[in-house]
Amino acid sequence: MRPLPAGWAEIYRIVRRVPRGRVTTYGGIALLAGKPRGARQVGYALAALRGARHDVPWQRVLGARPRGMAAVSILDPMGAAVQQQLLEREGIAFDDRGRVDLSRFGWSPRRRTSRTRRSGKSG
């Protein structure tokens, strides 16, 4: 097996965090991976999964559109239809122009903070 191009394992790790029923954008994943101009690289990494067994929910990553919207950006009509169908099965709604409202279905990770653990004792 060939090694993955630099950064792809991190992209896959981040995409695995997107929960069912939520979507994000290629650019959003790139930002989280520390590559603010790496949206295309995210696209290439996800396209490389085609035909391989994996656990990466690639369908949850969409192309950004103006005004807080996102949409399927796969050029292949069959691939685009598969992606939309998978997302609809997860409860994602598309408008009449094939867009998803990110204010309703968008995902952004919560930042991890160091919190003090409670001991579990009441008192």
PEKANOR-V959300 format. One record per backbone hydrogen bond with DSSP energy under -1.0 kcal/mol. CO is the residue of the C=O (numbers start at 1). NH is the residue of the N-H. E is the energy in kcal/mol with one decimal. If there is no record, write none. Layout:
<<CO NH E> <CO NH E>>
//
This chain:
<<5 8 -2.0> <7 11 -1.9> <8 12 -2.6> <9 13 -2.2> <10 14 -2.2> <11 15 -2.6> <12 16 -2.1> <14 17 -1.4> <15 18 -1.4> <19 22 -1.6> <23 107 -2.1> <24 62 -3.0> <25 29 -2.2> <26 30 -2.3> <27 31 -2.4> <28 32 -2.0> <29 33 -1.7> <30 35 -3.1> <31 34 -1.7> <35 38 -2.7> <38 42 -2.0> <39 43 -2.1> <40 44 -2.7> <41 45 -2.6> <42 46 -2.4> <43 47 -2.6> <44 48 -1.7> <46 49 -1.3> <47 50 -1.5> <49 52 -2.5> <56 58 -2.4> <57 60 -2.1> <58 61 -1.7> <60 24 -2.4> <62 26 -1.6> <63 71 -2.4> <65 69 -1.0> <68 102 -2.6> <69 65 -2.9> <70 100 -3.4> <71 63 -2.8> <76 80 -2.7> <77 81 -2.1> <78 82 -2.3> <79 83 -2.4> <80 84 -2.4> <81 85 -2.5> <82 86 -2.6> <83 87 -2.2> <84 88 -2.6> <85 89 -2.0> <87 92 -2.3> <88 91 -1.5> <95 98 -2.1> <99 95 -2.6> <100 70 -1.7> <101 105 -2.7> <102 106 -1.8> <105 23 -2.5>>
//
